[in-house]
Structures are given as C-alpha cells and as structure tokens.
Amino acid sequence: MSQLNESIPRPGADRTSRLPASVTRLISALLPPFTALLIAAVVGDILILSFGQSPADVFVLLIEGTWGNAYGLGQVIYKATTLTFTGLSVALALRAGLFNIGAEGQLAMGGFCAAVVGLLLPAGTPAVLAVPLCLAGAAIGGASVASVPGVLKARFGASEVIVTIMVNFITLALLNWLIATKLNVAESLHTPEIHAGAVPRLSSVVDSFAGSAANFVLVVALAAAGYAAWYLFRTRAGYDLRAVGLQPEAAEYGGVKVGRVWLRAMLLAGAMAGLGGTNYVLGYKQYYEEGFAAGAGFLGIAVALVGRNHPFGVVIAALLFATLSQGGLAVNAVVPKQMVDVLTAVVIIAVATSVPEVQRLLKSVRGGGK
C-alpha cells in the first residue's frame, strides 16, 4: 500500500516541470548576473532621466565610447586585464571560505617586485627570459603579502578580513617609503624605468589600438583564468579547496588539512593579485608608481561576486566593470561619471540578493511546485 502511495504524484506536483541538473546549474549561474544587469539598467534609466537626459542616448554614448571604437575598446581590455587578476584572487579565496580584502596591497607589491626585477636585469636581456622573471617576481611579491594573513588564519584562526585590511595599509606605506627614500625619480613617487621585461602593447600588432594602454599581459590574464579553472575543477588540491570552502569541519573529518588548504589558497590568491601589477608596470608605464592600484583590489571583490567565483565568470565580469569604468568617462559630458559608481553598486547588491531567490526558485522547480 505504501508503494502504491509513493507511485501516485502528490497534489500540485508536475513531473514535467522538473528540469535536468545541468539545466538548473546553468540557470543558477546565469540568472543572477542577468537579473543584476536588468535592475542596474532600470536604475540607470531613472538616474539619467533625473538629469534631464535620454537614457537611450546616454547608453548609446557609453557603448560608442567603449566597444564602439578601437581606443575605447583598448582601454576596456586594459582595465579588464587588471580586474581579471584581482577578481581571480578574491574568487579563489572565497572558494576556500576566505574573504581576501587584501588584493589591493598584493597587487601593489606585485607591481613593485616586477619593477625591481626589471631594474636589476641588465638592459638587452632577451624578453623570453626577462618577462617570465618579472612575472615570477610579481607572483612571489603578491604571495608574500598574502602569506601573513594565510599563516595567521591557518595557525591561530585569526580573521583574514581584519588581517588583510591591516596588511594593505602596511604594504602601501612600506612601498611609499621605499619609493620616496630609495628609488625616487625627481618629484614624483615612481621608480626609474625598467631595463628589461617590458611587454608590448596590442597596438604593435593592431594599429587601430594606438593610444590605448591595452597590452599582451592580457594573454597572461587569460592563461591565469584557465589555470585557475583547471586547478579548481581538475586537481585534488582544488577539490580539497572547494570542500573546505563548503564545510571545513566535514573536510577535516575526511582527512583534509584545513589549515594547510587555507594557507595554500591565500598564497595562490596573493600570487594572482600580484600578477595584476604587471599590467601597469610591464605593459603600460614600464615603472612602478605610487597609487597605480587604487581601487582595483576592492573592485575585484565585485568582479568575483558577479562572476560567481568561477574563473571564466570572472573574465566576463571584469569586462563588464571595465566597460562601466571606461563608459563613465565617455558619458561624463552629459551625466556625472559618478553615476557609473552607483550602477556598479547596484549590480553588486542585485547579484547578492538575486542568488538566494534563484536558489529558492530552483528548489521549487525541483520539487514540482510543492
């Protein structure tokens, strides 16, 4: 009798409404960003109307100033390159259950170490040798900064949020002191130009990008995203990292060294952020300058959240926020560019609130409308 009852669909249950797991995962991944963009578009329309402008005209101006011309596109690519690194840094830490607020300091230290390596190498060092050495210096520099909160978290359980914030201040102050007292050039706070390790700009291959800061560190960013995806989803270490992020107690019960995973995750996150400094130092100015990383580390948090902590989602989110950043300059003639900052905040809030709603919706669908 109980078997007969189980075979009869419950009232309100529609078995045809149940979706395959792959479809629900796709919906869970795509719906929050699309919802966030829709909400941001509505809020943006209201803000634009409040300034007495046409939303359609402003959005057309934004697209024309970014993706609509080679220079604007080049600037979007340049900004997205740095944001990809900082977004990956935050995303990898979040996958391990850690909140890395220190990407700003890790990014700055990575750029500084890349500049130091480029200054120590003799002029004329082949690029095939100089560039990897500078990249390695950047990764080690970023990882060294991240090692402090990583060790304190793994050994003493210290809050990585508080420690990374404090280490940010210490790192930036230390770098400013080193530049001002040891490597200063004239009146500005930047190092001399590097002797080796410069990365060519995209304009060296595509003439229409002339004038933009886009450079071939973009290739490194895409490779870093590919490596992060492989590490997270194709290796045992990545499995352990994700397991710790989901439930550290259960992972530890299963034999995973939680403290070791936390330290490894912070080191990897720091190395990713450190590599982001090469976009400016090696690919753009060819020297380290005080303040070049301002805002990029914290915006990486938004990139990771909108990208749902997936490496490829981070790349797409980095393009989105880079477009908004460059678009703010393009529309500044008709509306304040601070409007873009408001839209950025709206996107973040919309993603944060839409994720639980998506999960609730999927649970309802799987349950057949119960």
ABEGO torsion letter per residue (X at the ends): XAAAAAABBBBGBBAAABBBAAAAAAAAAAAAAAAAAAAAAAAAAAAAAAAGBBAAAAAAAAAAABAABAAAAAAAAAAAAAAAAAAAAAAAAAAAGBBBAAAAAAAAAAAAAAAAAAAABBBGBBAAAAAAAAAAAAAAAAAAAAAAAAAAAAAAGBBAAAAAAAAAAAAAAAAAAAAAAAABBEABBBBBBBABGBBBBAAAABAAABGBABBAAAAAAAAAAAAAAAAAAABAAAAAAAAAAABAAAAAAAGBBAAAAAAAAAAAAAAAAAAAAAAAAAAAAGBBBBGAABGAAAAAAAAAAAAGGBAAAAAAAAAAAAAAAAAAAAAAAABBAAAAAAAAAAAAAAAAAAAAAAAAAAAAAAAGGX
